[in-house]
Amino acid sequence: MASPEIFAVPAIEILQSKGRRLYTFAVDGKLVSRFAAVSRIKRTEDTSLLGYQRPEVYPSVAEIGVGLRAQAA
């Protein structure tokens, strides 16, 4: 078995609730596949959903679009 590769990056630790810690950090997108799996939602042959995709929050998506259009103007 190969020894694990260690990544050291600056991160912010957030205590989300008792006993639950959340970490946020930035990393070059080219490195993500070296330490995380990125799965996409898809359908099986019988059209069942396979995987998980977080539902969109439409008001937030709309606000982001308004902000982007305002910056482009």
Secondary structure, 3 states (H helix, E strand, C coil): CCCCCCCCCCEEEEEEECCEEEEEECCCHHHHHHCCCCCCCEECCCCCEECCCCCCCHHHHHHHHHHHHHHHC
